[in-house]
Amino acid sequence: MPSFPIERRLFITGLGAAALAACGRGGGTGVLPGATVTLPTPQSASPGSIVPPPMVQTAILPSSAMTSRTPAGVNIPLAWTQIPGTASHVTAALDGSLWVLSDGPAGADKYIWHYSAGTWTNVGGLAKKISVAPNGTLYVLNSAGSIYSYAGGTWTGIAGGASDITVLADNSIVVISDSGGADKAIWHLPNGGAWTQFPGGGVAVHANKDGNIYSVAGQANQIIPGGFYLINSIGSIYYMNTDSVLVRLPASASNVASAVGGVFALSYPASAGGNGIYFYDFAGQSWVQQSGTATDLSFNSGDLFVLSSAGGIYRTAAAIPVPVTLDMTQAGLPSGTLAYAYIVGGYSLDGGQTLKNTYWLDATGTPRIMSTADNTIPRGTFPNTGGAVSPADVTTLNATYNSSSWADYSIPLATTGSPTVVDISKISPAYLPGLGTGTAAFSGRIYVSIGVPKLPFSPTASNAYASPGVGAGNPGALCLFDWIEFSYDSNGNFNVNTTQVNGIGLVLTLNGTPGGSPQGQYTITRSALFAAISALGSPFADLLLANTTPSAFPAGLSDLRIQAPPTVLGNAGYSGGLLTYYDAVISQWYTTWQSTPLVCHDVSTGYYAGISGGPNTPLVFYPGQTATGTPAFTLTGTGTGGMLSSADIFNCISPGGTAEQNVAKVIGAAFNRGVAGDLLDDGNCTGGYYPAGVASNGYAKTVHRYSSNGLAYGFGYDDVCGANPSFTLSPAATISIVLQPLT
């Protein structure tokens, strides 16, 4: 097996399309001119006109015939796994199993083997090419051109006159004929139909396994799911849509394998000693060279399988790169300013019933499980990187970093020149066993900090970690930082949002492809936003957190953060006006709700009508829009007698079962937005929030007012009525996080 770099996946920064074309001749790097791609169509007899003889029957070989044949590997890296056995041709099935043709017996036709759950099983028969349908049926052809299917232990002859075969997403088959010129005819057998000829010709076909639509630079037509890739006699690569429309990919190849988000290819022309491995990334519209060489390759939903020149069989996790661009270069930071990213999170293995397995990502994007052994920096220790922080400020910082020992999970970021890029595609089942969707998806944050102080994270023995708090008295209170929140599931779906729930330290703008939208941008500068909050007066002027260690940060930074109201309410010893801010209006509404029910609409569970016994009582909710019948639940707050308190409103309490939680969210959002008198309907949002003269969350009002698109997570359930700044990328291709100027 060729040498592969240690501790690296397949994806490395490498050569582009020109390098792939340079491996051979013919196809070149350019795309065909004009809006339409056409190829000559050879004349050929229909495969259906040729009756195949019965499949050759061979004795069933024991699994030891494969497991005993394992070529020695040279410098096999940790990311690769060698599968016992040898092969001359490999095809990966969507169920995760593997079909191969061995390197024996002598002659063009070889033994057929199936590898599943770690066991090899021989299938009686011989073949030259194989392909597996999505429904699991095996199709083969032999050196005589005969085509067969294998299912339920039975061989069925189909047709003849073929030299290559593939099975499409709809389980129909496509073959290349075995007669004619250098490029041979392409034939299609639809399910339950008759053989028909596609226009054009080639030497090899490979079904598309990706369900997404892609464009190719310089081509008028798109790649539509359900078709196949075609290689001709000079290595040119085409994609044939099911409507016979061709799309040309740049460069040349001797073999290809469809993947999600792109195409793997072997360089041209084919060599018995192995060919370079490349990946065409549809998002980046470029070829990227991979590590190693191979003689054959195949891809399923998450693994790439390759054969070495000695016939060795190897597999590796092959998630498509998902670059996160962390751009600190547009903020105009002074030369030498330090910046860091921290990517942390976790996922549940049991439906969210226990604490998550927690991980951090290093600069290569590799997930590392958090461990108490990571807490190598002693409590009370603030590393004065570069000696830039004054002794007095070091003393202040050391006193704050005194809660526990902590771990340094920082990734250095460039503040000038080219932005830093971290590939997060290793957040995948290959690296995170048990990763799935829903509660089993990876949920995390990407933090960014500016200045000398690094953010302290402290893993615990219970598969959890303490993150840097943002309120006074926490280490994070003396750091200039912010974050975005995301979830990433096993299907590559990336849901992400900017957040102001805890406050604002930095202005981080967010976007992504495909299908993202700009989030987090303001119409005013950071300093003007801070001034607008200060101008609100008491109690919202209490939200500004002063910079008490100025030598640790760029000059002229007077405030590190605007704390959100819940953050200030959580600060030890706080006794300001936020504690009673809503008390009067809450009491007024509880009086009204004695005779006029509070009707709430939760889009997931329906309508509920609430009645109070007056101030200092809980709210009793009945199903429907009238307060009659049997109560559904009682909403009890932390105020006197079970009434909601001002702290409950700012914190958006979420008690009890699903209906109770969702009604509490709707009520909290209404009070924060100053519209508690309206029908609280999460399914029919009329807007008109933050009316003048009505008590509302001045912090959230300001954040929404100056957000470029009006969207923000200004309080805990600001997503009620779809006001949150988020998007979902399905599947994610690129993500960008850009730091805006500090002034």
Legacy VTK file of the C-alpha trace (Angstrom):
# vtk DataFile Version 3.0
C-alpha trace
ASCII
DATASET POLYDATA
POINTS 743 float
0.000 0.000 0.000
1.394 3.465 -0.768
2.606 5.627 2.059
0.056 7.964 3.655
0.866 10.865 5.993
0.406 9.886 9.621
-2.687 11.197 11.454
-4.223 12.780 8.392
-7.448 11.979 6.596
-7.634 11.827 2.876
-8.310 15.521 2.557
-5.218 17.669 2.280
-4.457 20.928 0.569
-3.161 19.915 -2.805
-3.005 20.339 -6.550
-5.967 21.425 -8.619
-7.414 20.494 -11.965
-4.248 21.259 -13.873
-2.355 18.686 -11.821
-4.932 16.009 -12.558
-4.852 16.716 -16.264
-1.062 16.768 -16.219
-1.091 13.093 -15.208
-2.205 12.217 -18.733
-3.222 13.505 -22.095
-6.439 14.117 -23.941
-9.152 15.671 -21.781
-7.227 18.754 -20.645
-8.286 21.244 -18.014
-10.710 23.340 -20.016
-14.443 22.883 -20.394
-16.148 22.517 -23.714
-17.365 25.806 -25.168
-21.009 26.600 -25.728
-24.160 25.799 -23.836
-24.510 22.182 -25.018
-22.157 19.223 -24.670
-22.466 16.493 -27.311
-20.513 13.319 -28.046
-20.526 11.003 -31.090
-22.966 8.090 -30.721
-21.513 4.742 -31.848
-23.610 2.118 -33.589
-24.243 -0.973 -31.500
-26.470 -4.004 -31.200
-28.855 -3.930 -28.273
-27.564 -6.001 -25.331
-31.053 -7.480 -25.130
-30.515 -9.179 -28.484
-27.746 -11.335 -26.982
-28.777 -14.271 -24.780
-26.198 -15.021 -22.086
-25.241 -18.592 -21.204
-25.839 -19.754 -17.609
-23.477 -18.325 -15.008
-20.360 -20.430 -14.532
-20.684 -22.355 -11.267
-17.654 -22.521 -8.979
-17.119 -24.294 -5.690
-17.804 -22.106 -2.650
-14.516 -21.078 -1.091
-14.028 -20.759 2.680
-13.581 -17.291 4.164
-9.999 -18.227 5.013
-9.229 -18.049 1.301
-9.524 -14.261 1.710
-8.458 -13.668 5.320
-5.190 -15.521 4.745
-4.249 -13.123 1.953
-3.280 -9.785 3.470
-0.447 -7.934 1.706
1.938 -6.169 4.045
1.263 -2.450 4.241
3.902 0.259 4.425
3.358 3.158 6.844
-0.412 2.667 7.060
-1.755 5.673 8.990
-4.210 5.602 11.847
-6.982 6.989 9.651
-6.884 3.916 7.346
-8.063 0.404 8.119
-6.819 -2.562 6.115
-9.391 -5.245 5.354
-7.970 -8.781 5.143
-7.858 -10.200 1.634
-6.848 -9.159 -1.853
-8.921 -7.870 -4.722
-8.765 -6.642 -8.290
-12.052 -4.701 -8.300
-14.096 -3.149 -5.469
-17.694 -1.925 -5.150
-19.163 -0.461 -1.949
-22.848 -1.058 -1.225
-25.085 1.526 0.422
-25.759 -0.882 3.314
-22.102 -0.517 4.345
-20.991 -3.903 3.026
-18.374 -4.457 0.339
-18.330 -6.543 -2.841
-15.023 -7.371 -4.524
-13.523 -9.508 -7.237
-10.469 -11.326 -5.944
-7.163 -11.574 -7.804
-7.723 -15.231 -8.658
-8.087 -17.476 -10.536
-5.876 -16.854 -13.561
-7.653 -15.189 -16.453
-9.963 -12.195 -16.843
-12.819 -13.529 -14.687
-12.353 -13.616 -10.894
-14.021 -15.019 -7.779
-16.833 -12.934 -6.274
-16.708 -12.071 -2.556
-18.973 -10.214 -0.135
-17.623 -8.573 3.049
-20.196 -7.795 5.746
-19.919 -7.454 9.553
-16.247 -8.416 9.391
-16.831 -11.704 7.520
-16.002 -12.718 3.946
-18.512 -14.878 2.021
-17.781 -16.361 -1.387
-20.516 -16.397 -4.047
-20.306 -19.176 -6.632
-19.501 -17.712 -10.038
-16.916 -15.642 -11.891
-17.017 -12.053 -13.133
-14.963 -9.238 -14.614
-17.039 -6.233 -13.363
-19.591 -5.849 -10.557
-22.086 -3.225 -9.380
-24.577 -3.202 -6.508
-28.067 -1.730 -6.763
-29.489 0.455 -3.961
-31.925 -2.406 -3.229
-28.994 -4.778 -2.647
-29.147 -6.775 -5.899
-25.720 -7.636 -7.295
-25.113 -7.197 -11.027
-22.030 -8.603 -12.764
-20.627 -9.106 -16.226
-17.928 -11.472 -17.373
-15.187 -11.303 -19.971
-17.619 -12.672 -22.596
-19.807 -9.608 -22.041
-22.650 -11.531 -20.405
-24.718 -9.683 -17.784
-26.205 -11.381 -14.713
-28.062 -10.424 -11.537
-27.699 -12.174 -8.191
-30.347 -12.047 -5.472
-31.548 -14.546 -2.894
-28.799 -16.972 -3.853
-29.923 -17.204 -7.509
-28.184 -16.081 -10.696
-30.344 -14.713 -13.516
-29.023 -14.082 -17.019
-30.057 -10.669 -18.372
-28.279 -9.832 -21.643
-24.879 -9.751 -23.334
-22.423 -7.670 -25.299
-21.257 -5.415 -22.436
-17.849 -4.264 -21.191
-18.836 -2.151 -18.129
-21.873 -1.882 -15.884
-23.388 0.359 -13.195
-26.733 0.464 -11.365
-28.535 3.805 -11.061
-30.391 5.256 -8.083
-33.718 3.841 -9.357
-32.198 0.300 -9.555
-32.093 0.346 -13.385
-28.844 -0.624 -15.097
-26.539 1.101 -17.586
-23.855 -0.725 -19.570
-21.130 0.068 -22.074
-21.176 -2.236 -25.103
-18.155 -4.423 -25.900
-17.929 -3.743 -29.619
-17.184 -0.753 -31.823
-14.439 1.876 -31.752
-12.470 3.404 -28.903
-15.666 4.852 -27.396
-18.519 2.378 -27.233
-22.291 2.697 -27.057
-24.187 3.337 -23.814
-27.288 1.247 -23.135
-29.963 1.543 -20.446
-32.356 -1.111 -19.129
-35.150 0.637 -17.188
-37.105 -1.275 -14.578
-39.671 -3.386 -16.397
-38.760 -1.789 -19.743
-36.753 -2.461 -22.882
-33.142 -1.608 -23.672
-32.654 1.920 -25.035
-29.471 3.638 -26.168
-28.159 6.853 -24.625
-26.489 9.344 -26.977
-22.705 9.513 -26.821
-20.103 6.906 -26.067
-17.378 6.006 -23.603
-15.465 3.239 -21.870
-16.719 3.350 -18.247
-19.876 4.324 -16.340
-20.396 5.047 -12.615
-23.767 5.741 -10.980
-24.347 9.004 -9.104
-24.908 8.335 -5.376
-25.555 11.973 -4.411
-29.108 13.302 -4.082
-28.191 16.989 -4.506
-28.131 19.277 -7.547
-24.808 20.900 -8.501
-23.444 23.331 -11.046
-20.052 23.009 -12.723
-18.055 26.106 -13.626
-18.330 26.959 -17.306
-21.241 24.572 -17.943
-24.780 25.667 -18.732
-26.412 22.448 -17.522
-26.527 21.122 -13.970
-25.804 17.732 -12.439
-29.195 16.308 -11.467
-29.578 13.276 -9.151
-30.227 9.870 -10.704
-27.765 9.934 -13.600
-24.237 8.593 -14.061
-20.652 9.630 -14.699
-19.087 8.677 -18.023
-15.389 8.386 -18.914
-14.317 8.218 -22.551
-11.247 6.727 -24.163
-9.085 9.833 -23.594
-10.064 10.186 -19.938
-12.560 13.035 -20.269
-15.192 13.040 -17.512
-18.859 13.702 -18.215
-22.089 13.472 -16.273
-25.126 12.085 -18.093
-28.469 13.253 -16.727
-31.422 10.913 -17.128
-32.779 13.225 -19.872
-29.554 12.605 -21.857
-28.139 16.072 -21.124
-24.345 15.957 -20.666
-22.238 18.045 -18.272
-18.446 18.157 -18.640
-16.167 18.086 -15.588
-12.735 19.685 -15.996
-9.607 17.488 -16.308
-9.128 13.769 -17.009
-9.423 10.547 -15.032
-8.957 6.815 -15.384
-11.668 5.987 -12.832
-14.223 7.853 -10.717
-16.435 7.198 -7.695
-19.455 9.327 -6.851
-19.496 10.822 -3.354
-21.645 13.355 -1.507
-20.608 16.850 -2.535
-18.175 15.790 -5.210
-16.420 13.030 -7.126
-13.343 10.982 -6.286
-11.092 10.196 -9.239
-7.877 8.395 -10.161
-5.434 10.222 -12.392
-5.068 9.480 -16.100
-3.837 7.247 -17.722
-4.312 4.126 -15.603
-1.145 2.588 -14.189
-0.637 -0.889 -12.728
1.532 0.743 -10.069
-1.359 2.929 -8.872
-2.739 6.358 -9.699
-3.072 9.553 -7.698
-6.365 10.098 -5.843
-8.227 13.364 -6.376
-11.519 14.862 -5.246
-13.600 17.334 -7.242
-15.396 19.573 -4.754
-18.603 20.980 -6.245
-18.699 23.709 -3.595
-15.172 24.894 -4.337
-15.366 24.051 -8.063
-11.854 22.629 -7.971
-9.830 19.429 -7.827
-7.987 18.660 -4.601
-5.272 16.022 -4.526
-5.604 13.378 -1.820
-2.885 11.395 -0.080
-1.726 8.103 -1.561
-2.337 6.155 -4.764
-4.765 3.404 -5.769
-5.741 1.114 -8.636
-9.486 1.106 -7.936
-11.867 2.977 -5.652
-15.482 3.060 -4.507
-17.510 5.182 -2.089
-20.620 4.486 -0.033
-22.438 6.928 2.249
-19.392 7.673 4.402
-16.347 5.523 3.548
-13.890 5.483 0.696
-12.515 2.063 -0.288
-9.346 1.728 -2.351
-7.154 -1.058 -3.698
-3.368 -0.881 -3.628
-1.155 -2.030 -6.481
-0.573 -5.254 -4.500
-4.315 -5.878 -4.246
-4.624 -4.788 -0.616
-8.056 -3.496 0.443
-8.270 -0.322 2.535
-11.045 1.859 3.868
-11.164 5.276 5.490
-13.793 7.712 6.653
-14.213 10.131 3.799
-16.512 12.938 4.830
-16.547 15.808 2.354
-14.573 18.843 3.613
-16.701 21.478 5.364
-14.435 24.507 5.746
-15.219 27.049 8.460
-13.527 30.326 7.547
-12.663 32.328 10.672
-11.906 35.760 9.275
-10.361 38.154 11.784
-8.594 40.132 9.053
-11.425 42.577 8.260
-11.670 44.043 11.764
-8.663 46.363 11.408
-6.967 44.998 14.520
-3.549 46.422 15.403
-0.602 44.366 14.194
0.302 41.661 16.677
-3.172 41.382 18.220
-3.783 37.830 19.388
-6.956 35.984 18.438
-8.171 32.467 19.123
-11.023 30.114 18.264
-12.399 27.322 20.443
-14.730 24.680 18.956
-16.416 22.616 21.654
-19.572 20.571 22.106
-21.001 17.102 22.429
-23.803 14.701 21.631
-26.044 12.225 23.415
-25.984 8.467 22.996
-29.320 7.780 24.685
-31.832 10.344 23.483
-30.626 13.111 25.749
-31.266 11.248 28.996
-27.732 11.664 30.331
-24.870 14.089 29.978
-23.345 14.249 26.535
-20.002 12.936 25.426
-17.995 16.147 25.119
-15.294 17.007 22.610
-13.049 19.821 21.461
-11.659 20.243 17.941
-7.990 20.914 17.286
-6.620 23.066 14.460
-6.957 20.153 11.985
-10.635 19.805 12.871
-10.075 16.467 14.592
-12.449 15.866 17.531
-10.655 15.145 20.816
-12.646 13.823 23.727
-12.487 16.105 26.756
-10.727 14.720 29.803
-9.899 15.997 33.256
-6.301 15.303 32.223
-6.632 18.317 29.896
-6.820 20.634 32.914
-3.085 21.292 32.845
-3.175 24.999 33.703
-3.336 25.432 37.494
-6.057 27.510 39.102
-5.059 31.079 39.720
-2.802 31.012 36.676
-3.276 33.351 33.772
-0.635 32.779 31.057
0.730 36.199 30.121
1.360 35.367 26.483
4.150 37.504 25.100
4.471 39.411 28.380
2.131 42.092 27.047
-0.069 42.402 30.134
0.967 44.734 32.925
1.792 43.247 36.357
-1.282 44.882 37.901
-3.548 43.446 35.225
-1.923 40.015 35.571
-2.777 40.104 39.281
-6.410 40.956 38.466
-6.645 38.186 35.889
-4.987 35.595 38.111
-7.513 36.329 40.844
-10.387 35.687 38.440
-8.917 32.484 36.948
-9.029 31.001 40.435
-12.105 28.754 40.318
-10.375 25.595 39.064
-7.588 24.275 36.891
-8.402 24.575 33.203
-7.643 23.378 29.693
-6.313 25.344 26.746
-8.447 24.405 23.712
-7.454 27.446 21.673
-6.788 27.529 17.933
-4.637 30.559 16.964
-6.269 32.802 14.368
-4.638 35.089 11.836
-5.549 38.758 12.289
-3.790 39.905 9.110
-3.217 38.251 5.747
-5.354 35.223 4.886
-8.183 34.091 7.176
-7.871 30.867 9.166
-9.827 27.853 7.913
-10.802 24.824 10.017
-12.437 21.807 8.353
-15.186 20.483 10.656
-16.254 17.512 8.514
-14.663 15.135 11.007
-17.711 15.778 13.165
-18.976 12.513 11.688
-19.804 8.958 12.818
-16.341 7.859 11.667
-14.751 9.959 14.415
-17.691 10.193 16.825
-19.261 6.725 17.281
-23.002 6.922 17.774
-23.390 10.384 16.262
-26.843 10.668 14.738
-29.691 13.108 14.248
-32.011 14.929 16.651
-30.741 14.651 20.223
-27.889 12.475 18.922
-26.585 15.330 16.747
-23.460 17.220 17.791
-24.418 20.438 19.586
-21.689 22.978 20.101
-20.276 26.463 19.986
-17.522 28.172 18.043
-15.996 30.769 20.356
-13.742 33.601 19.222
-11.585 35.616 21.624
-9.462 38.704 20.993
-6.510 39.787 23.109
-4.085 37.973 25.383
-6.445 36.159 27.805
-7.472 32.723 26.582
-10.825 31.236 27.467
-10.705 28.631 30.235
-12.592 25.363 29.793
-12.618 22.792 32.592
-13.639 19.212 31.747
-15.227 17.308 34.600
-15.337 13.628 35.503
-19.002 13.408 34.460
-18.483 13.898 30.699
-19.258 17.601 31.017
-17.236 20.783 31.068
-17.366 24.222 32.618
-17.289 26.944 29.982
-16.116 30.491 30.648
-18.924 32.440 32.284
-19.731 35.905 30.991
-21.000 37.501 34.195
-19.014 39.448 36.775
-16.717 37.265 38.866
-16.171 34.691 36.098
-12.950 34.407 34.080
-14.950 35.174 30.952
-15.863 38.563 32.415
-12.258 39.622 31.866
-12.068 38.250 28.313
-13.162 39.809 25.046
-15.052 37.043 23.271
-18.272 35.851 21.678
-19.598 32.768 19.941
-22.014 31.231 17.514
-24.099 28.149 18.326
-24.587 25.195 16.016
-25.723 21.610 15.688
-24.294 19.159 13.155
-25.847 15.767 12.517
-24.681 12.526 10.934
-26.268 13.525 7.608
-24.129 16.669 7.376
-26.988 19.059 8.196
-25.631 22.161 9.920
-28.014 24.397 11.891
-26.410 27.587 13.172
-27.257 30.955 14.686
-25.648 34.020 16.182
-26.739 34.667 19.752
-27.206 37.608 22.076
-28.923 35.600 24.839
-25.988 36.073 27.229
-24.771 39.385 25.892
-22.570 40.890 23.187
-18.791 40.973 23.328
-17.848 40.889 19.663
-19.848 41.430 16.508
-19.509 38.150 14.603
-21.292 37.960 11.276
-22.269 34.571 9.930
-23.084 32.988 6.584
-22.841 29.631 4.815
-23.611 27.563 1.729
-25.798 26.173 0.369
-28.817 28.162 1.479
-27.375 30.380 4.196
-28.143 34.047 4.733
-26.147 36.869 6.372
-26.745 36.951 10.136
-25.376 38.987 13.031
-24.674 42.235 11.171
-25.682 45.583 12.708
-26.455 48.880 11.038
-24.239 50.696 13.573
-20.767 50.050 14.944
-20.035 48.011 18.043
-19.177 51.129 20.041
-22.402 52.850 18.911
-24.410 49.786 19.931
-22.828 49.858 23.383
-23.617 53.589 23.637
-27.248 52.940 22.667
-27.619 50.445 25.527
-25.981 52.866 27.951
-28.389 55.616 26.837
-31.359 53.528 27.983
-30.501 54.438 31.551
-31.394 52.347 34.573
-31.721 49.419 34.795
-30.281 48.603 31.338
-27.208 50.794 31.803
-26.203 48.164 34.407
-25.543 45.778 31.527
-22.208 47.255 30.404
-19.147 45.374 31.655
-16.084 47.623 31.866
-12.600 46.645 30.695
-10.624 46.438 33.956
-7.439 44.963 32.419
-6.772 47.284 29.473
-3.222 46.111 28.738
-4.623 42.700 27.700
-6.598 44.123 24.779
-6.278 46.544 21.851
-6.008 50.154 23.015
-9.120 52.265 23.494
-11.480 49.454 24.458
-13.484 50.770 27.416
-16.108 47.991 27.663
-15.641 44.267 27.089
-19.273 43.253 26.899
-22.907 44.180 27.096
-24.330 41.631 29.499
-27.850 40.444 28.758
-30.395 40.882 31.589
-30.314 37.167 32.598
-26.527 37.382 32.915
-26.712 40.381 35.227
-29.499 38.769 37.250
-27.184 35.792 37.757
-24.306 37.915 39.059
-23.719 37.374 42.758
-25.047 40.226 44.888
-26.992 41.979 42.116
-29.785 44.084 43.639
-30.668 46.494 40.814
-33.842 47.422 38.994
-34.023 44.360 36.739
-35.286 42.373 39.727
-38.529 44.365 39.818
-38.683 45.797 36.288
-41.855 43.939 35.181
-43.522 43.600 38.613
-46.157 46.302 38.122
-47.200 45.242 34.631
-47.283 41.562 35.630
-49.588 42.401 38.542
-51.867 44.412 36.227
-52.197 41.548 33.771
-52.872 39.003 36.505
-55.781 41.222 37.585
-57.089 41.333 33.997
-56.719 37.561 33.617
-59.071 36.995 36.534
-62.037 37.768 34.280
-60.563 37.744 30.773
-58.709 34.505 30.016
-55.182 34.669 28.659
-55.399 32.694 25.395
-52.094 31.251 24.133
-51.491 29.279 20.977
-48.659 26.769 20.944
-48.151 25.548 17.379
-47.191 22.043 18.536
-49.944 21.297 21.083
-52.770 23.784 20.399
-54.664 26.518 22.273
-54.744 27.039 26.032
-56.781 29.543 28.074
-55.349 30.745 31.370
-57.151 32.159 34.411
-55.537 33.753 37.456
-56.874 34.248 40.935
-55.482 37.777 40.827
-51.992 39.001 41.709
-49.810 36.652 43.758
-51.443 33.492 42.398
-50.404 31.010 39.692
-52.028 30.810 36.254
-54.299 27.814 35.629
-54.574 26.781 31.959
-57.384 24.858 30.269
-57.227 23.237 26.833
-58.908 25.251 24.091
-59.790 28.958 23.941
-62.179 29.043 26.915
-61.275 28.479 30.566
-63.693 25.602 31.123
-63.448 21.904 31.790
-60.514 20.126 33.384
-57.297 22.137 33.793
-54.372 21.041 31.607
-51.628 22.457 33.830
-50.775 25.210 36.295
-48.022 27.674 35.428
-46.248 28.574 38.649
-43.665 31.329 38.732
-41.036 32.251 41.316
-42.848 35.408 42.410
-45.042 35.833 45.477
-47.746 33.166 45.649
-46.575 31.518 42.435
-47.021 34.584 40.203
-44.455 35.109 37.445
-41.612 37.376 38.542
-39.547 39.872 36.573
-36.646 37.406 36.705
-38.930 34.709 35.231
-39.720 36.982 32.289
-36.097 37.926 31.584
-35.004 34.305 32.000
-38.007 32.859 30.116
-38.669 30.014 32.526
-39.440 26.631 30.974
-41.151 24.424 33.591
-43.142 21.202 33.384
-44.257 19.276 30.307
-44.168 20.236 26.648
-47.374 22.296 26.560
-46.506 24.111 29.785
-42.981 24.834 28.560
-44.182 26.200 25.237
-46.898 28.372 26.777
-44.315 29.763 29.213
-42.060 30.578 26.241
-44.868 32.402 24.438
-45.744 34.422 27.568
-42.086 35.249 28.225
-41.587 36.399 24.632
-44.724 38.556 24.815
-43.626 40.365 27.991
-40.083 40.841 26.661
-41.526 42.346 23.486
-44.074 44.473 25.331
-47.120 42.816 23.754
-48.620 40.843 26.661
-52.036 42.295 25.836
-52.199 40.656 22.410
-53.335 37.138 21.606
-50.157 35.186 22.254
-50.150 33.150 19.066
-46.925 31.460 17.998
-48.566 30.370 14.754
-49.915 33.743 13.589
-47.382 36.452 14.355
-48.479 39.991 13.652
-45.374 41.895 14.778
-45.651 45.406 16.178
-43.264 44.558 18.972
-41.707 46.950 21.527
-44.463 49.617 21.481
-43.639 52.992 23.007
-44.595 53.545 26.617
-44.948 49.829 27.430
-42.462 47.965 29.605
-40.309 45.725 27.407
-36.800 44.314 27.271
-34.786 47.398 26.319
-31.689 45.298 25.613
-33.541 43.022 23.173
-35.343 46.011 21.646
-32.016 47.707 20.894
-30.466 44.534 19.474
-33.442 44.025 17.143
-33.604 47.692 16.190
-30.038 47.780 14.914
-29.842 44.262 13.443
-29.553 44.533 9.679
-32.287 41.969 9.090
-34.243 42.602 12.325
-33.402 39.125 13.606
-31.613 38.444 16.879
-31.613 36.140 19.872
-32.114 39.010 22.321
-33.626 36.748 25.001
-33.979 33.053 25.645
-37.000 32.324 23.450
-36.624 35.019 20.860
-37.322 32.307 18.282
-41.038 32.545 19.131
-42.621 33.807 15.887
-39.454 33.083 13.938
-37.348 36.043 15.008
-34.095 34.145 15.540
-31.031 34.676 13.310
-30.415 31.139 12.104
-30.236 28.987 9.005
-29.750 25.331 8.115
-27.286 24.069 5.504
-28.350 20.703 4.046
-25.724 19.394 3.759
-23.228 22.031 4.820
-20.601 23.029 2.247
-19.010 26.193 3.686
-19.414 28.360 6.798
-17.918 31.805 7.341
-17.555 33.766 10.584
-16.245 37.310 10.187
-15.162 39.619 13.024
-16.392 43.193 12.580
-14.348 46.209 13.818
-14.240 46.798 17.580
-14.831 50.543 17.264
LINES 1 744
743 0 1 2 3 4 5 6 7 8 9 10 11 12 13 14 15 16 17 18 19 20 21 22 23 24 25 26 27 28 29 30 31 32 33 34 35 36 37 38 39 40 41 42 43 44 45 46 47 48 49 50 51 52 53 54 55 56 57 58 59 60 61 62 63 64 65 66 67 68 69 70 71 72 73 74 75 76 77 78 79 80 81 82 83 84 85 86 87 88 89 90 91 92 93 94 95 96 97 98 99 100 101 102 103 104 105 106 107 108 109 110 111 112 113 114 115 116 117 118 119 120 121 122 123 124 125 126 127 128 129 130 131 132 133 134 135 136 137 138 139 140 141 142 143 144 145 146 147 148 149 150 151 152 153 154 155 156 157 158 159 160 161 162 163 164 165 166 167 168 169 170 171 172 173 174 175 176 177 178 179 180 181 182 183 184 185 186 187 188 189 190 191 192 193 194 195 196 197 198 199 200 201 202 203 204 205 206 207 208 209 210 211 212 213 214 215 216 217 218 219 220 221 222 223 224 225 226 227 228 229 230 231 232 233 234 235 236 237 238 239 240 241 242 243 244 245 246 247 248 249 250 251 252 253 254 255 256 257 258 259 260 261 262 263 264 265 266 267 268 269 270 271 272 273 274 275 276 277 278 279 280 281 282 283 284 285 286 287 288 289 290 291 292 293 294 295 296 297 298 299 300 301 302 303 304 305 306 307 308 309 310 311 312 313 314 315 316 317 318 319 320 321 322 323 324 325 326 327 328 329 330 331 332 333 334 335 336 337 338 339 340 341 342 343 344 345 346 347 348 349 350 351 352 353 354 355 356 357 358 359 360 361 362 363 364 365 366 367 368 369 370 371 372 373 374 375 376 377 378 379 380 381 382 383 384 385 386 387 388 389 390 391 392 393 394 395 396 397 398 399 400 401 402 403 404 405 406 407 408 409 410 411 412 413 414 415 416 417 418 419 420 421 422 423 424 425 426 427 428 429 430 431 432 433 434 435 436 437 438 439 440 441 442 443 444 445 446 447 448 449 450 451 452 453 454 455 456 457 458 459 460 461 462 463 464 465 466 467 468 469 470 471 472 473 474 475 476 477 478 479 480 481 482 483 484 485 486 487 488 489 490 491 492 493 494 495 496 497 498 499 500 501 502 503 504 505 506 507 508 509 510 511 512 513 514 515 516 517 518 519 520 521 522 523 524 525 526 527 528 529 530 531 532 533 534 535 536 537 538 539 540 541 542 543 544 545 546 547 548 549 550 551 552 553 554 555 556 557 558 559 560 561 562 563 564 565 566 567 568 569 570 571 572 573 574 575 576 577 578 579 580 581 582 583 584 585 586 587 588 589 590 591 592 593 594 595 596 597 598 599 600 601 602 603 604 605 606 607 608 609 610 611 612 613 614 615 616 617 618 619 620 621 622 623 624 625 626 627 628 629 630 631 632 633 634 635 636 637 638 639 640 641 642 643 644 645 646 647 648 649 650 651 652 653 654 655 656 657 658 659 660 661 662 663 664 665 666 667 668 669 670 671 672 673 674 675 676 677 678 679 680 681 682 683 684 685 686 687 688 689 690 691 692 693 694 695 696 697 698 699 700 701 702 703 704 705 706 707 708 709 710 711 712 713 714 715 716 717 718 719 720 721 722 723 724 725 726 727 728 729 730 731 732 733 734 735 736 737 738 739 740 741 742
